[in-house]
């Protein structure tokens, strides 16, 4: 089983036993607000997604890892749009449930993914997109040294209004 140790948690590969958890997390409308989802996802589709994750990141261009603390899955971290030509990928993190948030899991997970990106994949940069109304994620990425490089104005609809989307980059010299 693939694992990455982090400061207060570990990252491991998705397993079929995670489908039940993913089904709850992915179908929580509160998560949709940050994930960009607009409709429920089926159990079978999630099962297929987990099975696909066993393929090489060079084939799928993505990887989802489970953030685990003391044997309990507390969230996921995603590597998105891996680009081996330009040596970069995007990242997204979800720590599910108030009881697991603000304990350093997201920071530790992103640190571990950064190490993996640099040491295993040899990437030069990691990027993230964060809604302007997501203050905890803005503080997280800025605290990790990500620099805001762009603002997409009125990018995300929130009911009858719109919110900007901030793009961040972490570039390794």
JOJO-V370330 format. One record per pair of residues at least 12 apart in sequence whose ideal C-beta (glycine too) atoms are under 7 Angstrom apart, sorted by sequence separation. I is the first residue (numbers start at 1). J is the second residue. If there is no record, write none. Layout:
((I | J) (I | J))
//
This chain:
((1 | 13) (64 | 76) (65 | 77) (79 | 91) (80 | 92) (114 | 126) (152 | 164) (27 | 40) (78 | 91) (93 | 106) (128 | 141) (151 | 164) (152 | 165) (27 | 41) (64 | 78) (77 | 91) (78 | 92) (26 | 41) (151 | 166) (152 | 167) (62 | 78) (63 | 79) (77 | 93) (93 | 109) (62 | 79) (93 | 110) (150 | 167) (62 | 80) (75 | 93) (76 | 94) (128 | 146) (148 | 166) (149 | 167) (75 | 94) (91 | 110) (149 | 168) (23 | 43) (26 | 46) (61 | 81) (62 | 82) (75 | 95) (148 | 168) (149 | 169) (61 | 82) (74 | 95) (75 | 96) (147 | 168) (57 | 79) (74 | 96) (91 | 113) (146 | 168) (147 | 169) (23 | 46) (146 | 169) (19 | 43) (22 | 46) (146 | 170) (57 | 82) (75 | 100) (131 | 156) (145 | 170) (58 | 84) (74 | 100) (144 | 170) (19 | 46) (141 | 168) (19 | 47) (67 | 95) (89 | 117) (138 | 166) (75 | 105) (133 | 163) (19 | 50) (74 | 105) (132 | 163) (18 | 50) (77 | 109) (131 | 163) (132 | 164) (77 | 110) (107 | 140) (132 | 165) (16 | 50) (79 | 113) (89 | 123) (106 | 140) (110 | 144) (131 | 165) (132 | 166) (87 | 122) (88 | 123) (91 | 126) (14 | 50) (69 | 105) (77 | 113) (87 | 123) (88 | 124) (92 | 128) (129 | 165) (130 | 166) (87 | 124) (88 | 125) (89 | 126) (90 | 127) (91 | 128) (107 | 144) (67 | 105) (88 | 126) (90 | 128) (129 | 167) (130 | 168) (14 | 53) (88 | 127) (13 | 53) (127 | 167) (128 | 168) (127 | 168) (67 | 109) (127 | 169) (125 | 169) (126 | 170) (125 | 170) (125 | 171) (124 | 171) (125 | 172) (18 | 66) (124 | 172) (14 | 64) (13 | 65) (14 | 66) (21 | 73) (12 | 65) (11 | 65) (12 | 66) (118 | 172) (11 | 66) (18 | 73) (11 | 67) (12 | 68) (9 | 67) (10 | 68) (9 | 68) (9 | 69) (8 | 69) (31 | 94) (9 | 74) (11 | 77) (25 | 94) (25 | 96) (8 | 103) (8 | 104) (9 | 105) (7 | 104) (8 | 105) (34 | 131) (11 | 109) (9 | 108) (8 | 108) (9 | 109) (34 | 134) (7 | 108) (11 | 112) (6 | 108) (6 | 109) (7 | 111) (6 | 111) (6 | 112) (5 | 112) (4 | 112) (4 | 116))
//
